[in-house]
């Protein structure tokens, strides 16, 4: 996602954010952004774990059928 930005792009974004929000608001915005990112990551991890649990049962059944098929 951010692989094409590079260092000059990040510096430009930081300068623009500093101009728009000011030096006093910038740490507060950074903390809010970090909290949002953590919450999003937790939610996606939960969904991923649910999907893995669903497929785990299907995988066990498929392996049993494969073993039965070989016999």
N, C-alpha and C positions, 0 to 999 in steps of 0.2 A: 504494500500500500504506500509506504513512505520511501520505498527504495529509490525513486527517481528524484527526490528532493535535493539531497546533498547538503553539504555544510553551508554554502552561500544561501540556499533557499531557507534553511532553518534560521540563519541569522536575520534574513529579511522578514520572516514571519515573526520572530522575537521583537524586532524593532517596530514593526507595525502594531503588534499587540501592546507594546510599551507606549506607543503614541496614542492608540485608541483608548486603552484602559487606564493608563497612568501607572506609576511605580507603586502606589499604595494598594491598588486593587489586584495587581498581577499575582502576588503569592496566594491570595484568596481564590482566584480563578484556577491557578495551578493545583491547589488542594482539591477543589471541587472536581476538576477534570480527572485527577488521580483516583478519587473515590468512585467516580462514575466508571472508570476503566476497571477497577477492582470488582465492582458489583457486576459489570457485564461479564467479566471473566468467570466469576463464580456461577453466574446463571448458565453460561455456555458449558462449563464443566459439569453442572448438574444435568443438563440435557444430554451431554455426551455419555455420562455414566448411565442414564436411563436407557439410551439406545443400545449401549454395550450389553446391558443386562437382558434386554429383549432379544438381541442376537445370540447371546450365550446359549440360551435354551434351544434356539433353532440350530445352532452349530452342533450341539451335543446330539440332537436328533439326527442330523445329517450324517454325523460320524457313525452313529449306530447303524443307520441304513447302509452306509458304505461298507461297514464290517460285515453286515448280514449279506450284502450283495456279493462280497468276495467269496463267501462260503458256498 
